[in-house]
């Protein structure tokens, strides 16, 4: 993975909010051009990264079998990538729900967009289904197939949005709600990190510490890109509310957090001096990001 993956996007060159018309032809509906959604684009790209550019670890048969019957999550081996992918997926799931329920419709009174509804449903599918299962017994459609279909649906929505045939409601209250939901999501992750750091601080011998760390890392990795997309989608709102500096500060917090990539995760005591405490460090950065989000949300309320 590349912590600087957001640099490949050129959202800053758009100068238009999502769904805003930028050009029109000879008065025909198909000739119109509107700004597409950076949020939808990043969500699709992140899921594509998880299941097309990489193998989806959590549903692979070798991962499900474990180490001599022991779940890989309870060992120091083979589970970091799975946790990282699940962290990304958690962020994309949250975003797909917001797109379907709020951002992709007008004040929740219009019909839900079909592509966004399908994408949300596919992304909610469980993360561990292989080609065959016992409960219920028989062949199954594996998890990656559902997620690949979600990528197709998100990109279909964005293509229709770009031709002004879909809706993106880029209002300040929608941005506030989206940020509040993300803030709540990473706040929950911070609490999980805190509980693990305080009650299981066995240094390098806490074999679940790496799961917690890389899940949180995956979440921040995904939300970094999704917030870049939101900055483009809500460009007019951000300018009107003078949020540019606060947004840049939040981006800087993401960058700082994503620099933390220890080779071995240690869950040492907070007052220890031999073993590092990577969970507490990650929790600190999660809270810094969340603090910036709360500030942005407060400004949007005014």
C-alpha positions in Angstrom: 0.0 0.0 0.0 1.0 3.6 -0.5 0.2 6.1 2.3 0.5 8.9 -0.3 -2.1 7.4 -2.6 -4.2 10.5 -2.5 -1.6 12.4 -4.4 -2.7 10.6 -7.6 -6.0 12.4 -7.4 -6.3 15.9 -8.9 -9.4 17.0 -7.1 -7.9 20.5 -6.5 -8.1 21.2 -10.2 -11.8 20.6 -10.5 -13.1 23.9 -9.0 -16.6 22.6 -8.9 -18.8 20.8 -6.3 -20.2 17.3 -6.9 -23.4 17.4 -8.9 -22.9 21.0 -10.1 -23.4 21.6 -13.8 -20.2 22.7 -15.6 -21.3 22.7 -19.2 -24.3 22.2 -21.4 -24.7 21.4 -25.0 -27.6 22.2 -27.3 -30.2 21.9 -24.6 -30.3 18.1 -24.5 -30.1 16.2 -21.2 -27.3 14.0 -22.5 -25.2 17.0 -23.4 -24.9 18.2 -19.9 -21.8 17.8 -17.8 -21.7 17.9 -14.0 -19.0 17.4 -11.4 -18.8 13.8 -10.3 -18.2 12.6 -6.7 -14.7 12.4 -5.3 -16.1 10.4 -2.4 -17.7 7.8 -4.6 -14.5 7.6 -6.7 -12.2 7.0 -3.7 -14.7 4.5 -2.2 -14.7 2.5 -5.5 -10.9 2.7 -5.8 -10.3 1.6 -2.2 -12.6 -1.5 -2.7 -10.9 -2.2 -6.0 -7.6 -2.1 -4.1 -8.9 -4.5 -1.6 -10.4 -7.2 -3.9 -8.9 -6.7 -7.4 -5.4 -5.4 -6.8 -5.0 -7.7 -3.8 -6.5 -10.9 -2.6 -9.2 -10.5 0.0 -7.6 -12.3 2.9 -10.5 -12.8 5.3 -12.4 -15.2 3.1 -9.5 -17.2 1.8 -9.7 -20.9 2.8 -6.2 -21.0 4.3 -7.0 -18.0 6.4 -10.3 -19.5 7.6 -8.6 -22.8 8.6 -6.2 -21.0 10.9 -2.9 -22.3 12.3 -3.7 -25.9 13.5 -7.2 -24.8 14.2 -6.2 -21.6 16.0 -7.7 -18.4 14.4 -4.9 -16.4 12.7 -6.2 -13.3 14.6 -4.9 -15.0 17.8 -1.4 -15.5 16.4 1.3 -13.1 15.5 1.3 -14.3 11.9 -0.6 -13.8 8.6 -3.3 -11.4 10.0 -1.9 -7.9 9.5 -3.1 -7.6 5.9 -6.5 -8.9 6.8 -6.9 -6.4 9.6 -5.7 -3.6 7.4 -8.2 -4.6 4.7 -11.1 -4.8 7.2 -10.2 -1.3 8.4 -10.5 0.1 4.9 -13.7 -1.8 4.4 -15.2 -0.4 7.6 -14.6 3.1 6.3 -16.0 2.3 2.8 -19.1 0.7 4.4 -19.8 3.7 6.4 -19.4 5.9 3.4 -21.6 3.8 1.2 -24.4 4.1 3.7 -24.1 7.9 3.8 -24.0 8.1 0.0 -27.2 6.0 -0.3 -29.2 7.5 2.6 -28.2 11.2 2.4 -25.6 12.4 -0.1 -27.1 10.7 -3.2 -30.6 12.1 -2.8 -32.4 15.3 -2.0 -33.2 15.8 1.6 -34.0 12.2 2.1 -37.4 12.8 0.4 -36.5 11.6 -3.0 -36.0 8.0 -4.2 -32.8 6.2 -3.2 -30.4 5.9 -6.1 -30.5 2.3 -7.3 -26.7 2.0 -7.8 -25.9 3.4 -4.4 -28.5 1.2 -2.8 -26.9 -1.9 -4.4 -23.4 -0.8 -3.5 -24.4 -0.3 0.1 -26.0 -3.7 0.2 -23.1 -5.5 -1.4 -20.6 -3.8 1.0 -22.6 -4.9 4.0 -22.1 -8.6 3.0 -20.0 -10.5 5.6 -16.2 -10.4 5.2 -15.5 -14.2 5.5 -17.6 -16.1 3.0 -15.7 -18.6 0.8 -17.1 -20.6 -2.1 -18.5 -23.2 0.2 -20.0 -23.0 3.7 -21.5 -25.1 6.5 -24.2 -22.7 7.8 -26.2 -23.1 5.7 -24.5 -26.1 4.0 -23.6 -25.7 0.4 -21.9 -23.6 -2.3 -21.9 -19.8 -1.8 -20.9 -16.6 -3.6 -17.6 -15.5 -2.1 -17.3 -12.1 -0.4 -15.0 -10.6 -3.1 -17.7 -11.0 -5.7 -20.1 -8.8 -3.8 -17.4 -6.2 -3.2 -16.5 -6.2 -6.9 -20.1 -5.6 -7.8 -20.1 -2.7 -5.3 -17.2 -1.1 -7.2 -19.2 -1.4 -10.5 -22.2 0.2 -8.9 -20.3 3.1 -7.4 -18.6 3.8 -10.7 -21.9 3.6 -12.5 -23.4 6.2 -10.1 -20.4 8.5 -10.7 -20.7 8.2 -14.5 -24.4 9.1 -14.3 -23.6 12.0 -11.9 -21.0 13.2 -14.4 -23.7 13.4 -17.1 -26.2 15.1 -14.7 -28.4 12.0 -14.5 -27.9 11.4 -10.8 -28.0 13.5 -7.6 -25.4 14.6 -5.1 -26.8 16.9 -2.4 -23.7 19.0 -1.5 -25.2 20.9 1.4 -23.4 21.9 4.6 -25.7 19.8 6.9 -25.0 16.7 4.8 -21.2 17.3 5.1 -21.6 17.8 8.9 -23.6 14.6 9.2 -21.0 12.6 7.2 -18.1 14.0 9.3 -20.0 13.3 12.5 -20.5 9.7 11.4 -16.8 9.3 10.7 -15.9 11.0 13.9 -18.1 8.5 15.8 -16.6 5.6 13.8 -13.0 6.4 14.6 -14.0 7.3 18.2 -15.2 3.8 18.6 -11.8 2.5 17.3 -10.0 4.8 19.7 -11.9 3.2 22.6 -11.0 -0.3 21.4 -7.3 0.7 21.2 -7.5 2.2 24.7 -9.1 -1.0 26.2 -6.4 -3.2 24.6 -3.5 -1.0 25.6 -4.7 -0.7 29.2 -5.8 -4.3 29.9 -3.5 -6.4 27.7 -0.1 -4.6 27.8 2.1 -7.7 27.3 4.6 -6.0 25.0 5.6 -8.0 22.0 3.6 -11.0 23.4 0.1 -9.5 22.9 -0.8 -11.3 19.7 -4.0 -9.3 19.2 -2.3 -5.9 19.4 -1.3 -6.1 15.7 -5.0 -6.7 14.7 -6.1 -3.6 16.5 -3.3 -1.5 15.2 -3.7 -2.4 11.5 -7.5 -2.1 11.6 -7.1 1.4 12.9 -4.4 2.1 10.3 -6.7 0.8 7.6 -9.5 3.1 8.7 -7.3 6.2 8.7 -5.8 5.2 5.4 -9.3 5.0 3.8 -10.7 8.1 5.5 -7.7 10.2 4.4 -8.7 9.6 0.8 -12.4 9.9 1.4 -11.9 13.2 3.1 -9.9 14.4 0.1 -12.9 13.4 -2.0 -15.3 15.2 0.4 -13.2 18.4 0.2 -13.7 18.4 -3.6 -17.4 17.4 -3.4 -18.3 20.1 -0.9 -15.9 22.8 -2.3 -18.5 25.6 -2.2 -19.5 24.8 1.4 -15.8 24.7 2.5 -15.2 28.0 0.9 -18.3 29.6 2.3 -17.5 28.4 5.8 -13.8 29.2 5.5 -12.8 25.7 6.4 -9.6 25.5 4.3 -7.1 25.9 7.1 -8.9 23.4 9.4 -9.2 20.9 6.5 -5.4 21.2 5.8 -4.7 20.6 9.5 -6.8 17.5 9.4 -5.0 16.2 6.3 -1.7 16.8 8.1 -2.9 14.7 11.0 -3.7 11.9 8.6 -0.3 12.1 7.1 1.4 12.0 10.5 -0.6 8.9 11.6 0.1 7.0 8.4 3.9 7.4 8.9 3.7 5.0 11.8 4.5 1.6 10.3 6.4 -0.5 12.9 7.8 -3.8 11.7 6.5 -5.5 14.9 3.6 -4.2 16.9 4.3 -4.0 20.6 1.7 -3.2 23.3 4.0 -2.1 26.1 3.0 -0.2 29.2 2.4 3.5 28.8 5.1 4.3 31.5 7.5 1.6 30.2 10.9 2.3 28.8 11.9 -1.0 27.1 8.9 -2.0 25.0 7.1 0.6 22.8 3.4 1.1 23.1 2.2 1.3 19.5 -1.5 1.0 20.3 -1.4 4.1 22.6 0.6 6.0 19.9 -2.0 5.1 17.2 -4.8 6.0 19.6 -3.3 9.4 20.1 -3.2 10.1 16.3 -6.8 8.8 15.9 -8.0 11.2 18.6 -6.1 14.1 16.9 -7.9 13.4 13.6 -11.2 13.1 15.5 -10.5 16.4 17.3 -10.1 18.2 13.9 -13.3 16.6 12.6 -15.2 17.9 15.7 -13.9 21.4 15.0 -15.0 21.2 11.4 -18.4 19.9 12.5 -18.8 22.8 14.9 -18.0 25.4 12.2 -20.5 23.8 9.9 -23.2 24.2 12.6 -22.7 27.9 12.7 
